[in-house]
Amino acid sequence: MISLILGGGAGTRLFPLTEDRSKPAVPIAGKYRLIDIPISNCLNSGVVRMFVLTQFNSASLNAHIKNTYHFDLFSRGFVDILAAEQTQANASWFQGTADAVRQTQMHLRNHDFDYVLILAGDQLYQMDFEKMAKYHIAQNAALTIATIPVNAHDAEGFGIMKVNEYGFIERFIEKPSNDVLHDWKSTVSEDLRNQGKEFLASMGIYIFSKNALMQLLEEHPDATDFGKEIIPSAIKSGYNIASYEYNGYWTDVGSVSSFYEANLELTDEIPKFNLFDNNQIIYTRPRLLAPAKISDTKISKSIISEGSIVHAELIHRSIIGIRSRIGHGTKISSSVIMGNDFFETLEKIVLQPYEIPMGIGSNCFVENAIIDKNCRIGNNVTIRGHKSLEDVKADTHCVVDGIVVMRKGAVIPHDTVIGYQEK
């Protein structure tokens, strides 16, 4: 099996986090990047040959993969970048998921494989692809789509499958409206039926048999997307398309609000996504940082990453990323602090007191916010998101769905107030 991990488009729903980086390169859980999730799932499943397909803001993603995923000389494993490129046959960028695979299939010719695993680079889940592959083989399927049971409300935002009692997909519809949903219920367990989860949604995870993938791309040369074009056409043409029902934790972190919630859920006492597992390990770049140092801080339900120096008064239900610096008396609640790419020297902080050092200053208040990397936030600053706030785009920050998102490298002067102000 070979895996193709799709880097996605411009990531407009994650802006401003995708202003200078691609979606898979966005930091998550304090020390990881989103691309680490599908790659780790592949490695844990025994899939060691991976291509990552990129085109937007890919420099930091390329650097992360180059610095992280090294295989020894005696294995056949690799994680290679396939960037969109102009060729004699095609001068355009990737137009969609199917077009990205079509344009890069020439790079697969030198490899021996029977199956192609296609993944997205902006999802949070832990899944054994070997089990899915065995199911694909047992079903004698041309294509197997991983599906997750959802209720009627959530179904309107997904591609929904009509699956028969044998596990094969009979029909497919993209983001159905509520008035037609009654006709899209599938055969599910009694427990799921009692929860109202009678609709099977596509997770954007596919296993194709090699010949079927090549044939479908050839039969539909103008099709650009798997969900909207290739899959419905394959169903009509009579291909065996199986549904692999997955009942574990999975979330799409393609928007600011879903990204924010997914991070904060990691601070739960028993989170749905388990970072502390001996078998389903999440791999990332080994930075060899010092342990976190914390002084007189009350911390509850939070994750503190290595290399951090924390003097805050309170940190509650928050993610504190690598190399974070947080000053005395500061209170942080329900926020994602991404940290910094490097340490600022003590000499610079002491000898240049007129400059705002990297990190969060003293006596600040941060709530319902995402602080991107390398921000310089002065003393006595308030950054507070609230559901009543309107969406805003400013030079230093954005407000999206009530969440204040500080842009990477933003400099915020002392005594500044951003976001919600109590009357």
N, C-alpha and C positions, 0 to 999 in steps of 0.2 A: 504493500500500500504506500502511496505517496500522498502527502497532505498539501493542499493549497489554502493558505490563510489570506483572506481578502482584507486589504488595508482600508477599504472604504473610500468614500468620496471626500468632499471638502469638510464634512463634519460641522455644518452650519448650526445644527441644534446643540452642539457642545461649545459653541463660541461663547466667551473668548478663550476657553481652554485650548481650542484648536487654532488659535491665531498664528502661532509659530511652530506648531507641531501637528502631526497627523493623529487621528483618533487612537490608533493602537499605541501611540507613544505617550498618551496622557497618564500621569502618575496616579496610582490608586493604592489604598491601604497603607500609606506612609512610605513604603520602600519599593513597591513594584510598579510596573507599567502594564496597561491593559493587554499588550501583546504577550506578556508572560503567561496569561491564563490559557489561551488555546495551545501555546507551545508546551506548557507543563502538562496539560491534559494529553497531548500527543505522546510526550515522553513517558508518562505514567502508563499509557496504554500500549507501549512498545512500538509506536510509530516514530521512527527516527529520521525520516527523510521529509523535509519540509521546505516549501517555497512560500515566502511572504510577498504578496503582490501589492506594490505601492505606487502612488503617483503624486499625492498632495503633501507638501511640507514633510518630506520623508527623511531629511538629514539626521534629526535626532533619533528617529526610529532605526535607521541604518547603523548609527553609532552604537546604540544600545545592543542591537543584535550582534554586531561585530565584537563588542566587549564582553558579551555574556555567554553565548552558546558556542563552546569549543568542544569538538569531539576528538578522541584519540585516533592515532594513525591506523589502528586495527579494527575500527568500526566503519560502517558504511553510512553513518549518520551525518546530517548537515542541516543547517537552517540558512538558506540562501535568499537574498533579496532579488526579486524580479520587478524592476521598475518599468513603468510604461515607457515604451520606446518607439521611435519611428522606424518603420521597415519599408522595404520595397512594396510589400503587400498592403500595408496599413500605415497611414501617416497621422492617425488621430489617437487621442488618449482613450483610456478605458471608458466605455459608455455605460457600463453596468456589470453585474456579476458574471453573466454568461460571456459578455464581450471580453472581459478581463481574462477569463480562462481560455477563450478562443485565441486571443492574441499571444498568450504565453505557452500554448501547448507544444510549440516547436522545441521548447527547452526540456520537455519531458521525453523526447525521443531517445535520448541516450541512456534512459533508465529502464530497468526491467520491473514491471509492476502489473497487477491485475485490477486494482481498485484505486479510485481517487477519492480522498476524503476532503470535502470542501467546507471551510469554517469561516466565521466572521471574526474580526479582530476587536470587537467592542462589546463582548458579552462576559458575564460573570457566572461560572458554573464549574462543577467537577463531574466529569463523565468518563466512563470506561468505553473507549471506542472499539476495543476488541469485542466486547459483548454485542455492540451494534453491528460490527462486521460479520460476526457469526450468525446473527439474525438475518442479515442481508443475504448471506450465502444460503441459509436454510430456506428462505423464501424464494430463492432463485430469481431475485429481483434485478432489474436493470438499474433501478434507483431506489434507495431507501432514504426517507426523510425523517429526521428526528422530530417528534411532535410532543407537545406538552398540553395537558388538559387545562382549559380555561373556562371561566364563566361567561355569560352572555355579554356582560359589560366590557370585559377585556377582549372578547372575540372581535369586536369592531375594529381593533387596531392591528390585527394579524391577518396573515394568509390562513384560511381555515380549510381543513380537509374533511371530506365525507368518506369515512373509512368503514368497510364492511366487516363482518364477523371473522373473516379470514386474515384481517390485517392489511388488506390492499386498499389503496386510495382509488375511489371511484370518481370523485369530482373535487375540484379545487376552486376557491374564490378568494380574491384579494380584498381584505378589509370590507366585509359585508355590512350592509346597513341593518339596523335593528328589525325592520319589517320583514326581512327574508331569513332571519336567523333560525326560525323554527324548523326550517327545512334542512339545516346543516348539522343536526345532532348526530353523533357517532355512537357506536356500541362501546360503552365504557363499564367499569366495575360499578357495583351497587354503591360502594362508598363514595366514588367520584360523582355518581348521579345524585346522591343525597346532598353533596356539596354544591350542586348546580354546575359542576364542571363537565359538561357533556359535549364540549366543542374541542376539537384537536387542532392546535395552532402550530404552524411551522416555526421551528427554532432557527431556521437558516443554517442547519447542519445537514450535509448531504453525503451519502456514499454512492458513487457511481461505479458500475462495472466499466472497465476501460473502453471496451468496444461500444457500449451503449452511449457513453459520453461523446466519443468521437463521432458516432453516427448522428446523434441528435444535433450537435453543432454543425455538422455538414448539411443535414436536412433543413436547418433553419438558419441560413447564413446571415439573415438580417436581425435575428433575435438578440437583444442585448441583455435581458434579465432572465434569471432562472424562474423566479416566482411569478412574474407577470406573463412570460411567454413560453419558455422551454417546458416547464412542468405541465401547464394546461394542454399544450400541444402533444406532449408525450402520453398523457392520459387518453386523449382522443385517438391517438394512433395505436393504442392497445398495448403499450409497454407495461411490464409488470412493475408497478411502483408501490413499494411497501411503506407502511407507517411504523416507525420504531417509537413506541410510547415511553416517554421519560417522565418519572415522577419525582425527581430530585429538585434541588434549588437551581433556578436559572433566571437571570434577568438581563435585559438589554439595557446597557448603560449609554445609549446614544444621545440622551438629552441631559441638560444640566441638572434638572430635578431628579431624574433617575440615578444619575451619577452620585449626586449628593446623598440620596437616601441609601444607596447601596453601600457607600462608605460608612455612614453612621450605623447601619445595621450590623457592621462588623464589630461594633463595640458592645453588642448585646451579650448578656451573660453566657448564653449558648447560641451563637450566631448560626444562621442557616448555611452560610458559606464558611467552611472550616479551614482556617489557616494553620491549625495545630494538628496535623495528621501525619502519621508515619509513612503512609503509603501514597496518598494523593498530595504529594509535595508541590508547592508552588515555587518554581525556580526564578531567580533573578540574578542581576549582576552582583557578585561578591565585592563590596566596596572596602572591606577591611577597616571600618570606622570604629572609633572608640565607643564604649557603652554610653548610654544616655546618663546625664548628670542632673539631678533634681534637688532643689533646695527649698525647704519649707513650703511645699506646694500640696494642696489638697487635690487629689486626683480621683475621679470616679468614672467608671465605665468608659475608659479611654485607651487608645493605643499610642504609645510613645516610641518612636523609632530611634535607632542608634545614631550617635553623633550629636544628639540634642543637648542643649544647655538650657534648663528651665528654672526660672526663679519666680514663676507666676504664683499668684495667690490661690487661684482655682482653675482647674481644667475638668470640664464635665462633658461626657458623651461627645468626645472629639477625637480626631485623628491628628497626631502631631508627626509630621514627616521628617525625613533625615536632615541632620545638621540644623534643625530649628533652633533659633535663639529667642527666648521669651523673657521679658524684663520683669522686675519686681512689681508686685501689686496688680498685675494684669489678670483679668478674668476672661476665660474662653469657654463658650458653651455651644453645643450643637454646631460645630464648625469643622472644616477640613483644612488643615494647615499643611501645605505640600512641602515646606522646608526649603532648603537651599542646595545649589549645585556645588558650592565650595565654602570653606570656612573663611571668614574675614579675620585678618590677623589682629591680635590684641593690641599691637603697636598702633595700627591704623585707628582702632576704636578710641584708644587713649589719646593719641597725638593729634587727632582731627575731630575734636568734640563738636565742632560746628556742622559736621556732616552727620546725616542720619545713618547709623549702621544697619547692616542687613539683618532682618528679623523683625520682631514685634517689640516695641519699647515698653517702658514702665507705665503702670496705672492705666492701661488700655482696657477697653471692653469690646469683645468680639463675640457676636452671636448670629447664628443662622447665616454663615458666610463660608466662602471658599477663598483661601488666600493662596494664590499661585506662587510659584517658586521665585526666590531672589527679591521679594518685596522688601522695601525699607519703610517701616511704619514707625513714626515718631512716638513721643510720649503723650499720654492723656488723649489718645485717639479713640473714638467710638466708631465701630463698624457693625451695623446691626440690620439684618434682614428681617422682613416681616411680610406676611401674606397680603397686607394692604398696599404694599409698594407697587407702583407701576414700573413696567420694564423700561430700563434706561441704558444708554450707551454713552460712557464718558471716557476721557483720555486715560484715567487711572483705573476705572472699574466699570462693570456692567451690573444691572439688576435684572435677573431672569427668574420668573415665577416666584418672586419674593425673596430670592437668595441673592445676596451681594457677592459678586465674584470679582476679586481684585486681579487685575491683569499682571502677567508675569513682569517682574522688575519694576513695578509701580513704586513711586516715592510719595509718601503721605506725610505732610508736615505735622509738627506738634499741634495738639489741641483741635485737630480736624474731626468733624462729625460727618459720617457717611451713612445714608440709609434712614431707618425709622427713628423718629424722635417723639418721645412721649409728650403729650400736651398737658 
